[in-house]
Amino acid sequence: MIPFVILAVLISAIICFYRVIIGPTVFDRIAAADSMGIMFVVILVLLGLYFKREIFIDVALVFGLLLFVDILIMAKYFGKKEEIKNE
């Protein structure tokens, strides 16, 4: 059951990757990249459950925290560029 869920999440990540490449605005690309990161955190947790290894869960927690900080930094940086462009 878990491998099929992992496959479905990977297919969804590929669809999000299309939005990262083609996204009409920078913020759409950031949101799609965040979605992909969340999907990979889910995959890590599912792999941890499948292989019965706690290290995958620990890595997923750290990756999720770094993903959160990274998205905040990117949104702030690109938000400033949009504000300068509009003035």
Secondary structure, DSSP 8 states (H G I E B T S, - for coil): -HHHHHHHHHHHHHHHHHHHHH-SSHHHHHHHHHHHHHHHHHHHHHHHHHHT-HHHHHHHHHHHHHHHHHHHHHHHHHHHHHHHHH-
